[in-house]
Amino acid sequence: MADEKNKTGIIGLGYVGLPLVLDFCEAGLEITGFDIDDSKVEALRNGESYISYIPGEHLNKYINSGLFEPTSILKGSMKLTILLLLSLHRWMTTGSPI
């Protein structure tokens, strides 16, 4: 593991998850961000922000550098060092994180 770069996964790219993604990328961490909303993932891949205080240019910087990969597919074969779940609102209101 010492030769591999640690990779973090964040589930939930809303008002908590997306700013956290950017903070982690700013610190140089590679992040895979997961969200069940395909339209959010597609917007992020296109460098478009759906959160008013996060500029799209900021997202593009990390996507283009390879530090941030937004996706709606959680693959069991992904090699993640840490996986954070930030979909608490959904979990609390529906009883399910997905």
N, C-alpha and C positions, 0 to 999 in steps of 0.2 A: 504494500500500500504506500510505502514511502516514495515510490517512483511515480505513482499515479496522482493526478490532480483530484482533489475532493470535489464532488458535485452534489449540489443540494437541490431537492425538489420541494416546491411549494404548491400545495393544493388549495385553490381558491385565489383568483386574481381580481378581487374586488377592492374595496376601499382600505383594507388592511394588507392583503397579500401583494398587490401590485407595488405600493410604495416600499414594502419590505424587499421585494425583488430588486428594485432599483438601489436600495441601500446596500444590499449584498453585492450587487454587480459593481457598485462604486468601490467597494472594498476589494474587488478583484476575484470574487467567487463566481464559479460557473453555476447558473441556475436554470433548471427546467421548471417552468411554470405550467400548472395544470388547471384547466377550468372546464366544466361540463357544458358551458355555453359556447358553442362553435362560433357564434358571431363575435364574441369577445376575442377569442383566439385568432380569428381571421383579421380582425381590426388590429390587434397587436402585431401580427406578422406583416401587416401593411404599414406599420409605424404610426397607427392612429390610436390616440388615447380616448377612452370613454370616461375618463375621470378629469374633470375640468382643470385641476391644478397640476396635472402631469402633462407636460408638452410632448407631442409626438417625436420631436427631434431627440429628446432625452431617451426615449425607447429605442429609436433607430440606432443610436450610438452603441447600445449594448447588444442589440440583435445583430447588427452588422459586424461587431467584433467577435461574435460567437459566445459571449458571456451569458446571453439570455435566449432561451428557446421556449416560446409558448406553444402549448399543445393541448389537445383535449383527450389524448390517448395515454393512459397510464399503463405502461408495459411492465410486466413482471421481470423482464430480462434487463431492464435498465439498471445500470450500476450507480446507485445513489448512495452517498455517505450519510445524508440526513434527509428525512422527508417530514415536512411540516404541514399540518392540516389547519387551514385558516378559513374554513367554511362554517364557523360556529353558528351563525344566524340560521342557515338552512337546517343544520343539525338540531338546533333548539326548537325550531318551529315545526319540523316534519318528523323528527326522530331518526333521520337518516342523513349521512353526509353526502349522499349522491342522489 
